[in-house]
Amino acid sequence: MEGNIESRPRRQILIATDGSETANEAADFGIEMVGCSGAKIYALYVIDTTPYRSVSLDKIWSKETLDEFERAGHEATSYIERVGKAAGVEVESRVLRGHPAEKIVSFAEDNDIDMIIVGSLGKGGYERVVLGSVSEKIVRHAKVPVLVVRERHKSEKKLIQA
């Protein structure tokens, strides 16, 4: 029986982030849950280019604007790297461009991801009502299990910090 456990391939977990507090909570929870399993974690941030699908980004955004989006992506994924390092977990970061849910699902398929972890709410407030949230789209389209970490209630956060 032990031989089977050792021969099983190492799990790969994808933690999708937009840099929001909820995404960071999802990362904390995910790393805590899978940290002892020896799984490899991919931290993924997607620069949302959905409104500009038919036009080249270079024509809409300046190099400085694109660099700022890249910086925000690296800042968001570096949080996961820091938490992972503290927990002794290997984390590899990626920043992609495109439709967030589509890119997350296709990254998971292309990289043999075993589970996706995502926060329930991101930075977009009203977008959830109009388009359906990124996390909901991931749950609908992913071919692997998806762990959606709900935002902790504000009063609960205050109790924990006290």
NUTIVEX-316179 format. One record per residue: residue in one letter; x, y, z of N, C-alpha, C in turn; chain. Coordinates in steps of 0.05 Angstrom, whole numbers, plus 5000, padded with zeros to 4 digits. Layout:
BEGIN
A:X:Y:Z:X:Y:Z:X:Y:Z:A
...
//
This chain:
BEGIN
M:5016:4976:5000:5000:5000:5000:5017:5025:5000:A
E:5039:5025:5016:5056:5049:5017:5068:5055:4990:A
G:5075:5034:4975:5087:5038:4948:5069:5054:4930:A
N:5043:5049:4932:5024:5064:4916:5023:5094:4922:A
I:5025:5100:4947:5025:5128:4955:5049:5143:4944:A
E:5072:5130:4946:5097:5143:4936:5097:5145:4906:A
S:5084:5127:4891:5085:5128:4862:5065:5147:4850:A
R:5046:5156:4867:5026:5175:4857:5039:5202:4850:A
P:5033:5214:4827:5045:5239:4820:5038:5261:4839:A
R:5056:5280:4842:5052:5302:4860:5029:5319:4851:A
R:5012:5326:4869:4988:5343:4863:4997:5371:4855:A
Q:4981:5383:4837:4986:5410:4829:4960:5426:4834:A
I:4963:5448:4849:4940:5464:4857:4943:5492:4844:A
L:4922:5502:4833:4922:5529:4822:4907:5548:4841:A
I:4920:5569:4850:4907:5590:4865:4905:5615:4848:A
A:4881:5622:4840:4876:5645:4823:4872:5669:4841:A
T:4885:5692:4834:4883:5716:4850:4878:5740:4833:A
D:4865:5760:4845:4863:5786:4832:4875:5807:4851:A
G:4888:5798:4872:4900:5816:4891:4882:5827:4913:A
S:4856:5819:4912:4837:5829:4932:4841:5815:4959:A
E:4829:5826:4979:4831:5814:5006:4818:5786:5006:A
T:4796:5783:4991:4784:5757:4990:4802:5736:4976:A
A:4816:5745:4955:4834:5727:4941:4857:5719:4960:A
N:4867:5738:4976:4888:5732:4995:4878:5712:5016:A
E:4853:5715:5025:4842:5696:5044:4840:5668:5032:A
A:4833:5667:5007:4832:5642:4993:4859:5629:4991:A
A:4880:5645:4985:4907:5635:4984:4916:5625:5011:A
D:4911:5640:5032:4918:5631:5060:4905:5605:5066:A
F:4879:5602:5061:4865:5578:5066:4875:5555:5050:A
G:4879:5560:5024:4888:5539:5006:4916:5528:5013:A
I:4934:5546:5020:4961:5537:5027:4960:5522:5053:A
E:4943:5531:5072:4940:5517:5097:4929:5489:5092:A
M:4910:5486:5074:4897:5461:5069:4916:5441:5054:A
V:4931:5451:5035:4948:5433:5018:4977:5433:5026:A
G:4984:5451:5044:5013:5454:5051:5027:5429:5059:A
C:5014:5412:5075:5027:5388:5085:5026:5366:5065:A
S:5013:5369:5042:5010:5347:5023:5034:5345:5004:A
G:5051:5366:5004:5073:5367:4985:5065:5375:4957:A
A:5041:5386:4954:5032:5394:4927:5047:5419:4918:A
K:5049:5422:4892:5060:5446:4880:5037:5465:4875:A
I:5042:5491:4881:5021:5511:4877:5029:5530:4854:A
Y:5010:5535:4837:5013:5556:4817:4996:5580:4826:A
A:5008:5603:4827:4994:5628:4833:4989:5642:4806:A
L:4964:5647:4800:4957:5657:4773:4940:5683:4776:A
Y:4949:5703:4761:4935:5729:4759:4930:5733:4730:A
V:4905:5741:4723:4899:5746:4695:4891:5776:4692:A
I:4906:5789:4674:4899:5817:4667:4875:5815:4649:A
D:4853:5827:4658:4827:5825:4643:4827:5842:4619:A
T:4829:5830:4595:4828:5845:4570:4801:5840:4556:A
T:4782:5830:4570:4756:5823:4557:4743:5846:4542:A
P:4742:5870:4553:4729:5892:4538:4743:5899:4512:A
Y:4768:5889:4508:4784:5898:4485:4791:5875:4467:A
R:4774:5855:4465:4780:5831:4450:4786:5836:4420:A
S:4772:5856:4408:4775:5860:4380:4796:5880:4372:A
V:4809:5893:4392:4829:5913:4387:4855:5906:4401:A
S:4877:5911:4388:4903:5906:4400:4907:5923:4425:A
L:4916:5911:4446:4920:5926:4471:4940:5949:4467:A
D:4959:5945:4450:4979:5966:4445:4966:5991:4435:A
K:4944:5989:4421:4930:6013:4410:4913:6026:4432:A
I:4906:6012:4453:4888:6023:4474:4904:6033:4498:A
W:4922:6016:4507:4938:6022:4531:4966:6029:4524:A
S:4977:6048:4538:5005:6055:4534:5022:6033:4547:A
K:5048:6033:4541:5067:6014:4553:5066:6017:4583:A
E:5064:6041:4593:5064:6046:4621:5039:6034:4635:A
T:5016:6036:4621:4992:6024:4632:4994:5993:4632:A
L:5004:5982:4611:5008:5953:4610:5028:5944:4632:A
D:5049:5959:4635:5069:5953:4656:5056:5955:4684:A
E:5038:5974:4688:5024:5976:4714:5007:5952:4719:A
F:4993:5942:4699:4977:5918:4702:4994:5894:4709:A
E:5017:5892:4695:5036:5871:4700:5046:5872:4729:A
R:5053:5897:4738:5062:5901:4765:5041:5892:4785:A
A:5016:5899:4780:4994:5891:4798:4992:5861:4799:A
G:4995:5848:4777:4994:5819:4776:5017:5806:4791:A
H:5041:5816:4788:5064:5805:4803:5061:5811:4833:A
E:5050:5834:4840:5046:5840:4868:5026:5820:4880:A
A:5004:5814:4866:4984:5796:4875:4995:5768:4878:A
T:5010:5758:4859:5021:5731:4861:5044:5729:4881:A
S:5058:5751:4885:5080:5750:4904:5070:5746:4933:A
Y:5045:5755:4938:5033:5749:4964:5031:5719:4968:A
I:5022:5705:4948:5019:5676:4950:5047:5663:4952:A
E:5066:5673:4938:5094:5663:4940:5104:5666:4969:A
R:5099:5689:4981:5109:5693:5009:5095:5674:5029:A
V:5069:5671:5026:5054:5653:5044:5063:5625:5040:A
G:5067:5617:5015:5076:5590:5008:5104:5585:5019:A
K:5122:5604:5016:5149:5600:5025:5149:5596:5056:A
A:5133:5612:5070:5132:5610:5099:5121:5583:5107:A
A:5104:5570:5090:5093:5544:5096:5110:5521:5085:A
G:5132:5528:5071:5149:5508:5059:5137:5495:5034:A
V:5121:5511:5019:5108:5500:4995:5120:5513:4971:A
E:5124:5498:4950:5134:5508:4925:5112:5523:4910:A
V:5118:5548:4902:5098:5564:4888:5111:5575:4863:A
E:5097:5572:4840:5105:5583:4815:5084:5603:4806:A
S:5093:5628:4800:5074:5649:4792:5072:5653:4762:A
R:5048:5660:4753:5044:5667:4725:5025:5691:4724:A
V:5030:5709:4705:5012:5731:4699:5004:5728:4669:A
L:4979:5725:4664:4969:5721:4637:4950:5744:4629:A
R:4943:5746:4604:4924:5766:4594:4901:5752:4580:A
G:4877:5763:4585:4854:5752:4572:4829:5753:4589:A
H:4810:5735:4584:4786:5733:4600:4793:5717:4625:A
P:4791:5728:4649:4800:5714:4673:4790:5685:4676:A
A:4764:5680:4674:4754:5653:4678:4764:5634:4657:A
E:4764:5643:4632:4773:5626:4610:4802:5619:4613:A
K:4819:5639:4620:4848:5634:4623:4853:5615:4646:A
I:4839:5619:4668:4843:5602:4691:4836:5573:4685:A
V:4813:5569:4672:4804:5542:4665:4823:5529:4645:A
S:4831:5544:4624:4849:5533:4604:4877:5528:4616:A
F:4887:5545:4634:4912:5540:4647:4911:5514:4663:A
A:4889:5510:4677:4885:5485:4693:4886:5461:4675:A
E:4872:5462:4652:4872:5439:4634:4900:5435:4621:A
D:4913:5456:4613:4939:5453:4600:4962:5444:4618:A
N:4958:5448:4644:4980:5443:4663:4973:5420:4683:A
D:4954:5404:4676:4946:5381:4693:4942:5389:4722:A
I:4927:5410:4726:4920:5420:4753:4900:5401:4765:A
D:4903:5395:4791:4885:5376:4805:4862:5391:4819:A
M:4866:5416:4826:4845:5432:4839:4851:5461:4835:A
I:4829:5477:4833:4831:5506:4831:4820:5518:4857:A
I:4834:5537:4868:4825:5551:4892:4821:5581:4884:A
V:4798:5592:4891:4792:5619:4883:4775:5632:4905:A
G:4776:5658:4908:4759:5672:4927:4731:5676:4915:A
S:4711:5679:4932:4684:5682:4923:4678:5709:4911:A
L:4691:5730:4921:4687:5757:4911:4715:5769:4904:A
G:4715:5784:4883:4740:5797:4876:4738:5827:4878:A
K:4753:5841:4862:4753:5870:4863:4728:5883:4850:A
G:4717:5869:4831:4693:5880:4816:4668:5878:4833:A
G:4656:5900:4840:4632:5899:4857:4607:5892:4841:A
Y:4597:5910:4825:4572:5905:4810:4575:5886:4787:A
E:4599:5881:4778:4604:5863:4755:4592:5836:4760:A
R:4592:5827:4785:4581:5801:4792:4552:5798:4784:A
V:4537:5819:4788:4508:5818:4782:4504:5818:4751:A
V:4519:5834:4737:4515:5836:4708:4526:5812:4693:A
L:4551:5804:4698:4564:5783:4682:4565:5756:4695:A
G:4561:5755:4721:4566:5730:4735:4595:5731:4743:A
S:4602:5724:4768:4629:5727:4777:4648:5708:4764:A
V:4673:5715:4765:4694:5698:4754:4693:5670:4768:A
S:4690:5671:4794:4690:5645:4808:4667:5628:4799:A
E:4643:5639:4794:4620:5624:4785:4626:5612:4758:A
K:4639:5627:4740:4645:5616:4713:4665:5594:4715:A
I:4685:5596:4733:4704:5575:4737:4691:5550:4746:A
V:4673:5552:4766:4659:5529:4776:4643:5515:4754:A
R:4630:5531:4737:4614:5520:4715:4631:5505:4694:A
H:4655:5515:4688:4670:5505:4665:4694:5488:4672:A
A:4704:5488:4696:4728:5473:4703:4722:5443:4702:A
K:4742:5428:4695:4740:5399:4694:4752:5386:4718:A
V:4761:5402:4737:4773:5393:4762:4758:5405:4785:A
P:4761:5395:4809:4748:5407:4832:4756:5436:4836:A
V:4737:5453:4845:4742:5481:4850:4734:5487:4879:A
L:4753:5498:4894:4747:5506:4921:4743:5536:4921:A
V:4719:5545:4927:4712:5573:4929:4712:5581:4958:A
V:4730:5599:4965:4733:5608:4993:4717:5633:4996:A
R:4698:5632:5014:4680:5655:5019:4695:5676:5035:A
E:4687:5701:5030:4698:5723:5046:4688:5721:5075:A
R:4707:5725:5093:4698:5725:5121:4683:5750:5127:A
H:4663:5748:5144:4647:5771:5152:4664:5790:5167:A
K:4660:5816:5163:4676:5837:5175:4677:5834:5206:A
S:4655:5828:5219:4655:5826:5248:4672:5802:5257:A
E:4671:5780:5241:4687:5757:5248:4717:5764:5246:A
K:4725:5780:5226:4753:5788:5223:4762:5804:5248:A
K:4744:5822:5258:4751:5838:5281:4755:5820:5306:A
L:4738:5800:5309:4741:5782:5332:4767:5767:5331:A
I:4774:5758:5307:4799:5743:5304:4823:5760:5309:A
Q:4822:5786:5301:4845:5804:5305:4848:5813:5334:A
A:4826:5812:5349:4826:5822:5377:4841:5804:5396:A
//
